Amino acid sequence: MHRHVLPVLLIAVHLPLLSVAQKQGQERIDSLVQLLPAMADDSAKVKLLEEIGYSYYGINPDEGVKYGHASLELAQKLGWEKGMAQAYNTIGINYGYGKADHPKALDNYLKALTISERIGDVRQVASLLNNIGSVYDDQGDDNKALAYYERSLAANRALGNTNSVANNLSNIGVVHTRLKNFEKAISYKKEALKLKEELGDRWGIATNTNQLARIYGEMGRLDTAVVLFKVALGIYRELGDRNGEAKSLAQLGSANIYRAQEDPMLEKVLLRDALLYTDSSLSIYREIGELHATSDAYRTRSEINHAIGDDASALADHKIAEAYEDTVFNLEKDKKLVQQAMQYEFDKKEAFNRAEQEKKDQRERLVRNGIAGGLAFALLFLGVVWRQRNKINTARKRSDELLLNILPEEVAEELKNTGTARARHFDNATILFTDFKGFTQLSEKVSPAALVAELNTCFKEFDSIMTKHHIEKIKTIGDAYMAAGGLPDPQHGSPSDVVRAALEMQEFMKRHKAASEAAGKPFFEMRVGIHSGPVVAGIVGVKKFQYDIWGDTVNTASRMESSGEVGQVNISEATYALVKDEPGLTFTPRGKVQAKGKGEMEMFFVERTA
């Protein structure tokens, strides 16, 4: 029985000192509030008050409710029902997300929904259905949460609102995870992840990848969970999301604790890794002031230290965790004082902004004068820039050619356009591994130059075969060759393409062996293994980077190669299921074969039909 419920690290309560995100949010609110006195159009003022109220929900929800009611009163005075619905929604958001007052949130959402349905505002209806679902979700009423999320999903699909569809799917996946409907949860999360990738929403990709990892962790598929946690960690770091980074590190620590419980042989190594991940998350949580999460991280570290026999450190960490919990409790009691401090910051900022506006006007006059002088200076360089243009274009062409020789075309384009290339999850990739029999012995008999020349002859032919079948060469590792079908473009490199390519590789090796024997030269013989399944693919490193793939599918494909025989193409049961009906292929069942680290697995030799 698995015990893989990975801990959810909670977000801390508001602290007396404003966080960086809160300060940025407050600055935006300040700029909006400055617009109110000059706002002559009442309907525009309704929108502005509503926007200010919405902006407050994560900073000071009491202020958010106040501005929401101001927007509502003005909309009611105008008889503007759409404005009334939006104001009710904003009030509900501040009660629900800001104050966790679910009854008041639900009351305001339902009022907004009634109006929006009456006036036929389908976009607002779709949004409100999702918000109502989130209230029931927070209350643990899974059936009602699913009902409203599904209604919102249907409405957003009809509207073609891709981002909202992705959010609905993600929310539904969370509820199914709580209900232990893991296969459904994975299906919804994967669809949400795919849409976020299409939208280029990096934060959405990271969040859904992280949540997928947690689902796999609860299912006991810890290796897959660890791979996905690492993918999410990389994206959070790329985005500079310190909280997301710390959360992923903490979850990697927890996952390694459970892996250690299941694998006594690697227990010490896994616990060491768990301690490193937990220490890294703890450092970030202390830095950003996430008290709940810091307490949880200390408890996790206490558990690890106890497991490795350091009871003194375990006890010390436990006491620190309790101290943090006491601090959180006291902060909750002082929440009103915190909100008063934030209001003081707001009032002080408002007075400061009025003074700054006068300085800003003066700076703008100086800027206008500077622009005129700068324009004249820029014209002097125009001729130089023109002459350099051809040189730059030539260098860019050479750079593009080199990049395409290292990375798949789609990945290279993304890297050029955005400066980064996101990791992607592929549900169905087919991985091919080869290895030469007796390579070490042969390397002792021939010169290094002759050995490299022989490898080059074989690998050049393999590259040609991969290109012919639209299969992506991943890398060579010594005398091993690795390729993958179904990525980065899932439309290319089908499982049957990979199998036929492997057969061509073995046919080449047989011809090459015959020619080498006739010439009295040494030769290689080769094993080939193939397996199909999900992988994660992306770029690793920042220097001499390369496109690579990870996941249990890769490990299993390697086992297919090492469990195969010279001159044969050995495929797994998963690949066999995908190609068994392909014309021109014949299969020889091998039964259950022992594979290192995997136990007994069904395998098949595949050949061309005679």
C-alpha positions in Angstrom: 0.0 0.0 0.0 1.4 3.3 -1.0 1.7 6.3 1.3 2.5 9.0 -1.2 0.5 12.0 -0.2 3.0 14.8 -0.9 2.5 17.7 1.5 0.9 20.9 0.2 2.9 23.9 1.4 0.5 26.6 2.5 0.8 30.4 1.8 1.6 32.5 4.8 -0.8 35.1 6.3 -0.2 38.8 5.6 2.9 40.1 7.3 3.4 43.6 8.8 6.0 44.4 6.2 4.7 44.5 2.7 6.1 41.8 0.4 7.6 42.9 -2.9 4.5 41.6 -4.8 2.2 43.6 -2.4 4.3 46.7 -2.9 4.0 46.4 -6.6 0.3 45.8 -6.4 -0.1 48.8 -4.1 1.8 51.0 -6.5 -0.6 50.0 -9.3 -3.6 50.7 -7.1 -2.1 54.1 -6.2 -1.9 55.0 -9.9 -5.5 54.0 -10.5 -6.8 56.0 -7.4 -5.1 59.1 -8.8 -7.3 58.9 -11.9 -10.6 59.1 -9.9 -10.8 62.9 -9.3 -10.5 63.6 -13.0 -13.0 60.9 -14.1 -16.0 62.7 -15.6 -17.8 59.7 -17.3 -19.8 57.9 -14.6 -19.8 54.5 -16.4 -16.0 54.8 -16.7 -15.8 55.6 -13.0 -17.8 52.4 -12.2 -15.2 50.4 -14.1 -12.3 52.2 -12.4 -13.8 51.7 -8.9 -14.4 48.0 -9.7 -10.8 47.6 -11.0 -9.4 49.2 -7.8 -11.5 46.9 -5.7 -10.4 43.8 -7.6 -6.7 44.9 -7.3 -7.1 45.0 -3.5 -8.2 41.4 -2.9 -4.7 40.0 -2.4 -3.4 43.0 -0.4 -6.2 44.5 1.7 -9.6 42.8 1.0 -11.5 45.2 3.4 -10.4 48.0 1.1 -11.4 45.9 -1.9 -14.9 45.4 -0.5 -15.2 49.2 0.1 -14.3 50.1 -3.4 -16.5 47.3 -4.8 -19.5 48.7 -2.9 -18.7 52.2 -4.2 -18.7 50.8 -7.8 -22.0 49.0 -7.0 -23.7 52.1 -5.6 -22.8 54.2 -8.7 -23.9 51.4 -11.1 -27.2 51.2 -9.3 -27.7 54.9 -9.5 -27.1 54.7 -13.2 -29.3 51.7 -13.6 -26.4 49.9 -15.4 -26.9 46.2 -14.8 -23.6 45.0 -16.3 -21.7 47.4 -14.0 -23.7 46.1 -11.0 -22.9 42.4 -11.9 -19.2 43.2 -12.2 -19.2 45.0 -8.8 -21.0 42.1 -7.1 -18.3 39.8 -8.6 -15.5 42.0 -7.3 -17.0 42.1 -3.8 -17.3 38.3 -4.0 -13.7 37.9 -5.0 -12.6 40.0 -2.0 -14.7 38.0 0.4 -13.8 34.6 -1.1 -10.1 34.9 -2.1 -9.1 37.7 0.3 -11.1 37.0 3.5 -12.1 33.4 3.1 -15.7 34.4 4.0 -17.3 31.8 1.8 -21.0 32.6 2.6 -20.6 36.3 1.7 -18.6 35.4 -1.4 -21.3 33.0 -2.6 -24.1 35.5 -1.9 -22.4 38.2 -4.1 -21.4 35.7 -6.8 -25.1 34.5 -7.1 -26.4 38.1 -7.3 -23.9 38.8 -10.1 -24.9 35.5 -11.9 -28.6 36.3 -11.8 -28.0 39.7 -13.4 -25.5 38.4 -16.0 -27.9 35.6 -17.1 -30.7 38.1 -17.4 -28.8 40.5 -19.6 -27.1 37.7 -21.6 -23.5 38.5 -20.6 -22.2 35.0 -21.4 -18.6 35.8 -20.7 -19.4 37.1 -17.2 -21.6 34.0 -16.7 -18.8 31.7 -17.6 -16.4 33.5 -15.1 -19.0 33.5 -12.3 -19.7 29.8 -12.7 -16.0 29.1 -12.1 -15.9 31.5 -9.1 -18.9 29.8 -7.5 -17.3 26.4 -8.2 -14.2 27.7 -6.4 -16.2 28.5 -3.3 -17.6 25.0 -3.1 -14.1 23.7 -3.9 -12.7 25.6 -0.9 -15.6 24.3 1.3 -14.9 20.7 0.2 -18.2 20.2 -1.5 -16.8 18.3 -4.4 -20.0 17.5 -6.2 -21.2 21.1 -6.4 -17.7 22.3 -7.2 -17.5 19.9 -10.2 -21.0 20.8 -11.3 -20.2 24.5 -11.5 -16.7 24.0 -13.0 -18.2 21.7 -15.7 -20.8 24.4 -16.5 -18.1 27.1 -16.7 -16.0 24.8 -18.9 -18.9 24.2 -21.4 -19.5 28.0 -21.6 -15.9 28.8 -22.1 -15.5 26.1 -24.8 -18.5 27.7 -26.6 -16.8 31.1 -26.4 -13.5 29.8 -27.6 -11.9 31.3 -24.5 -8.8 29.0 -24.4 -7.1 30.4 -21.3 -10.3 30.1 -19.2 -10.9 26.6 -20.6 -7.4 25.6 -19.4 -8.2 27.1 -16.0 -11.5 25.2 -15.8 -9.7 21.9 -16.7 -7.1 22.5 -14.1 -9.6 23.2 -11.4 -11.6 20.0 -12.3 -8.4 18.1 -12.2 -7.7 19.3 -8.6 -11.1 18.1 -7.5 -10.7 14.7 -9.1 -7.3 14.4 -7.3 -8.9 15.0 -4.0 -11.5 12.3 -4.9 -8.6 9.9 -5.8 -9.9 9.7 -9.3 -6.3 9.9 -10.5 -6.7 8.8 -14.1 -9.4 11.5 -14.6 -7.3 14.0 -12.8 -4.3 13.3 -15.1 -6.5 13.5 -18.2 -7.8 17.0 -17.2 -4.4 18.2 -16.1 -2.7 17.1 -19.3 -5.3 18.8 -21.5 -4.9 22.0 -19.4 -1.1 21.8 -19.7 -1.4 21.4 -23.5 -3.5 24.5 -23.8 -1.1 26.5 -21.6 1.8 25.4 -23.8 -0.2 26.6 -26.9 -0.7 29.9 -25.2 2.9 30.2 -24.1 1.7 30.7 -20.5 5.0 29.7 -18.7 3.5 30.2 -15.2 0.5 28.1 -16.2 2.8 25.4 -17.6 4.8 25.3 -14.4 1.7 25.2 -12.2 0.0 22.4 -14.1 3.3 20.4 -14.4 3.8 20.7 -10.6 0.2 19.5 -10.0 0.6 16.6 -12.4 3.8 15.6 -10.5 1.8 15.6 -7.2 -0.9 13.4 -8.8 1.8 10.9 -9.9 3.3 11.1 -6.5 0.0 10.1 -4.8 -0.3 7.2 -7.3 3.1 6.0 -6.2 4.7 6.7 -9.5 7.5 8.6 -7.8 10.1 8.5 -10.6 7.7 10.3 -12.9 6.7 12.7 -10.1 10.4 13.6 -9.5 11.0 14.3 -13.3 8.0 16.6 -13.5 8.8 18.4 -10.2 12.2 19.2 -11.7 10.6 20.5 -14.9 8.3 22.8 -12.9 11.3 23.9 -10.7 13.3 24.9 -13.9 10.4 27.0 -15.2 9.8 28.7 -11.8 13.5 29.6 -11.6 13.3 31.0 -15.2 10.3 33.1 -14.2 11.9 34.3 -11.0 9.0 32.9 -9.0 10.7 32.3 -5.6 7.6 30.8 -4.0 7.1 28.3 -6.9 10.8 27.5 -6.8 10.7 26.8 -3.0 7.5 24.8 -3.3 9.0 22.5 -6.0 12.2 22.0 -4.0 10.1 21.1 -0.9 8.1 18.6 -2.9 11.2 17.0 -4.4 12.5 16.6 -0.8 9.2 14.9 0.2 9.2 12.7 -2.9 12.8 11.5 -2.1 11.7 10.6 1.5 9.1 8.2 0.1 11.5 6.9 -2.5 13.9 6.1 0.3 11.2 4.2 2.1 10.6 2.0 -1.0 14.3 1.4 -2.0 16.5 0.5 1.0 19.5 0.1 -1.3 19.4 3.8 -2.2 18.0 5.0 1.1 21.1 7.0 2.2 21.5 8.7 -1.1 17.8 9.5 -1.4 17.6 10.9 2.1 20.7 13.0 1.4 19.1 14.4 -1.7 15.9 15.0 0.3 17.8 17.0 2.9 19.5 19.1 0.2 16.2 19.9 -1.5 14.5 20.7 1.8 17.4 22.9 3.0 17.2 24.8 -0.3 13.4 25.4 0.0 13.8 26.4 3.6 16.3 29.0 2.7 13.9 30.6 0.2 10.9 30.4 2.5 12.8 32.2 5.2 14.0 34.8 2.7 10.5 35.6 1.4 8.8 35.3 4.8 6.4 32.4 4.1 5.9 31.4 7.7 3.5 28.4 7.2 5.7 26.9 4.6 8.9 27.5 6.7 7.2 25.6 9.6 6.4 22.7 7.2 9.9 22.6 5.8 11.4 22.4 9.4 9.0 19.5 10.1 10.1 17.7 6.9 13.8 18.3 7.9 13.1 16.9 11.3 11.6 13.8 9.7 14.7 13.3 7.5 17.1 13.8 10.4 15.2 11.3 12.4 15.4 8.8 9.5 19.1 9.2 9.2 19.6 8.8 12.9 20.4 12.4 13.9 17.8 12.7 16.6 19.4 15.8 18.2 18.9 17.8 14.9 15.5 16.2 14.5 14.4 17.5 17.9 15.9 21.0 17.2 14.0 21.2 13.9 10.8 20.1 15.5 11.0 22.9 18.1 11.8 25.5 15.5 8.7 24.3 13.5 6.5 24.8 16.6 8.0 28.3 17.2 7.0 29.3 13.7 3.5 27.9 14.2 3.2 30.1 17.3 4.3 33.1 15.3 1.7 32.5 12.7 -1.0 32.1 15.4 0.0 35.5 16.9 0.0 37.1 13.5 -3.5 35.9 12.9 -4.6 37.5 16.1 -3.0 40.8 15.0 -4.4 40.8 11.5 -6.4 43.9 12.2 -3.3 45.7 13.2 -1.6 44.6 10.0 -4.5 45.9 7.8 -4.3 49.2 9.7 -0.5 49.4 8.9 -1.3 48.7 5.3 -3.9 51.5 5.2 -1.3 53.8 6.8 1.1 52.9 4.0 -1.6 53.6 1.4 -2.4 57.1 2.9 1.3 58.0 3.1 1.8 56.9 -0.5 -1.2 58.9 -1.7 0.3 62.1 -0.2 3.7 61.3 -1.6 2.3 60.7 -5.1 0.8 64.2 -5.3 4.2 65.7 -4.6 5.9 63.4 -7.1 3.5 64.4 -9.9 4.9 67.9 -9.9 8.4 66.6 -10.2 7.3 64.2 -13.0 5.9 67.1 -15.1 9.2 68.9 -14.9 11.1 65.7 -15.9 8.9 65.2 -18.9 9.8 68.7 -20.2 13.5 67.8 -19.9 12.9 64.5 -21.6 11.3 66.2 -24.6 14.3 68.5 -25.0 16.6 65.5 -24.7 14.8 63.6 -27.4 15.4 66.3 -30.0 19.2 66.3 -29.3 19.3 62.5 -29.2 17.6 62.2 -32.6 20.3 64.3 -34.3 23.0 62.2 -32.6 21.3 58.9 -33.7 21.3 60.0 -37.4 25.1 60.2 -37.3 25.2 56.5 -36.6 22.7 55.5 -39.3 25.4 55.1 -42.0 27.5 52.9 -39.8 24.6 50.7 -38.9 23.7 50.3 -42.6 27.3 49.1 -43.4 27.2 46.6 -40.6 23.9 45.1 -41.6 25.2 42.7 -44.3 28.0 41.5 -41.9 25.4 40.8 -39.2 23.1 38.9 -41.6 25.9 36.7 -42.8 26.9 35.9 -39.2 23.3 35.2 -38.3 22.9 32.7 -41.1 26.0 30.8 -39.9 24.7 30.9 -36.4 21.3 29.5 -37.5 23.0 26.7 -39.4 25.0 25.8 -36.3 21.9 25.9 -34.1 20.0 23.6 -36.4 22.8 21.1 -36.3 22.5 21.0 -32.5 18.7 21.4 -31.8 15.5 20.3 -33.5 14.1 23.1 -35.8 11.1 23.8 -33.6 13.2 24.1 -30.5 15.8 26.3 -32.3 13.1 28.7 -33.5 11.7 29.0 -30.0 15.2 29.6 -28.6 15.9 32.4 -31.1 12.5 34.0 -30.7 12.2 34.0 -26.9 15.7 33.5 -25.6 14.6 30.2 -24.0 13.1 26.9 -24.9 10.5 25.4 -22.5 10.5 21.8 -21.5 7.5 19.8 -22.9 5.7 16.6 -21.8 5.0 14.1 -24.6 2.4 11.4 -23.9 3.5 9.0 -26.7 7.2 9.0 -27.7 9.0 6.0 -29.0 12.7 5.7 -27.8 15.4 3.8 -29.7 18.7 2.7 -28.2 21.6 0.9 -29.9 24.8 -0.6 -28.5 27.8 -2.4 -30.1 28.8 -5.8 -28.9 32.4 -6.1 -27.9 33.2 -2.5 -28.3 35.7 -2.4 -25.4 37.5 -5.5 -26.7 37.7 -4.1 -30.2 39.0 -0.7 -28.9 42.0 -2.6 -27.5 42.9 -4.1 -30.8 42.7 -1.1 -33.2 44.1 2.4 -33.1 42.0 5.2 -31.7 41.8 6.8 -35.2 40.5 3.6 -36.7 38.0 3.1 -33.9 36.6 6.6 -34.3 36.5 6.2 -38.1 34.5 3.0 -37.7 32.1 4.7 -35.3 31.7 7.6 -37.6 30.8 5.4 -40.6 28.1 3.7 -38.6 26.7 6.8 -37.0 26.6 8.8 -40.3 24.5 6.0 -41.8 22.2 6.0 -38.7 21.8 9.8 -39.0 20.7 9.3 -42.6 18.2 6.7 -41.6 16.8 8.9 -38.9 16.4 11.8 -41.3 14.6 9.6 -43.8 12.0 8.4 -41.2 11.6 11.9 -39.6 13.0 10.6 -36.3 14.9 12.9 -33.9 18.5 11.9 -33.1 19.0 12.7 -29.4 22.6 12.0 -28.8 25.5 9.4 -28.8 27.0 8.2 -25.6 30.3 6.5 -26.3 29.3 3.7 -28.7 25.6 4.0 -27.9 23.1 5.8 -30.2 19.8 7.2 -28.9 16.9 8.6 -31.0 13.2 9.3 -30.5 10.1 9.4 -32.6 7.0 11.5 -31.8 8.9 14.6 -30.7 9.4 17.5 -30.8 6.6 17.2 -33.5 4.2 14.5 -32.4 3.1 14.1 -36.1 6.5 12.8 -37.1 8.3 9.6 -36.2 5.5 7.2 -35.5 6.2 3.9 -33.6 6.2 2.0 -36.9 8.7 4.6 -38.4 11.1 3.9 -35.5 10.8 0.1 -35.8 11.4 0.3 -39.6 14.4 2.6 -39.0 15.8 0.1 -36.5 15.4 -2.7 -39.0 17.3 -0.6 -41.6 20.1 0.0 -39.1 20.5 -3.8 -38.5 20.4 -4.4 -42.2 23.2 -1.8 -42.7 25.2 -3.4 -39.9 25.0 -6.8 -41.6 26.1 -5.5 -44.9 28.9 -3.6 -43.3 30.0 -6.7 -41.4 30.1 -8.7 -44.6 32.3 -6.0 -46.3 34.6 -5.8 -43.3 35.1 -9.5 -43.1 35.9 -9.7 -46.8 38.5 -7.0 -46.4 39.9 -8.7 -43.3 39.0 -5.7 -41.1 37.4 -5.7 -37.6 33.7 -5.0 -37.4 30.9 -4.3 -35.0 27.7 -6.2 -34.2 24.8 -4.4 -32.7 21.8 -4.7 -30.4 18.7 -2.4 -30.7 15.9 -1.9 -28.2 12.7 0.1 -28.5 10.0 1.2 -26.0 7.1 3.6 -26.2 5.6 5.9 -23.5 5.6 9.4 -22.0 8.7 11.5 -21.7 9.8 15.1 -20.9 12.0 16.8 -23.4 13.9 20.0 -23.3 17.3 21.8 -23.3 19.7 21.2 -20.4 22.5 23.5 -19.3 23.6 26.9 -20.5 27.0 26.0 -21.9 27.3 23.4 -24.7 23.6 22.8 -24.2 21.8 19.9 -25.8 18.2 18.7 -26.4 17.6 15.7 -24.2 14.7 13.5 -22.9 13.9 12.1 -19.5 11.5 9.7 -17.8 11.0 6.1 -17.1 10.3 5.4 -20.8 13.9 6.2 -21.5 15.2 3.8 -18.9 12.9 1.1 -20.1 14.1 1.6 -23.7 17.6 1.2 -22.5 16.6 -2.1 -20.8 15.1 -3.3 -24.1 18.5 -2.8 -25.8 20.5 -4.5 -23.0 18.0 -7.4 -22.9 18.1 -7.9 -26.7 20.4 -10.0 -28.9 22.9 -9.1 -31.6 21.4 -8.6 -35.0 17.8 -8.3 -33.6 15.4 -5.5 -32.9 13.9 -6.1 -29.5 10.7 -4.2 -28.6 8.6 -3.8 -25.5 5.0 -4.9 -25.0 4.0 -1.2 -25.2 5.6 -0.7 -28.6 4.3 -4.1 -29.8 0.7 -3.0 -29.0 1.2 0.1 -31.3 2.8 -1.7 -34.3 1.4 -5.2 -34.2 -1.1 -4.6 -37.0 1.5 -2.8 -39.3 1.9 -4.5 -42.7 5.3 -5.9 -43.6 6.3 -6.7 -40.0 6.4 -10.1 -38.2 6.9 -10.6 -34.5 8.4 -13.4 -32.3 7.2 -13.4 -28.7 10.0 -13.9 -26.2 7.8 -14.3 -23.2 8.8 -12.6 -19.9 12.5 -11.6 -19.9 14.3 -10.4 -16.9 15.3 -6.7 -17.3 17.8 -5.1 -14.9 15.9 -2.9 -12.4 12.5 -3.6 -14.0 11.8 -7.3 -13.2 10.3 -9.5 -15.8 8.9 -7.8 -18.9 7.2 -9.1 -22.1 9.4 -8.6 -25.1 9.2 -9.3 -28.8 11.7 -9.6 -31.7 10.5 -7.9 -34.8 11.6 -8.6 -38.4 10.4 -7.8 -41.9 7.9 -10.2 -43.4 9.8 -12.5 -45.7 
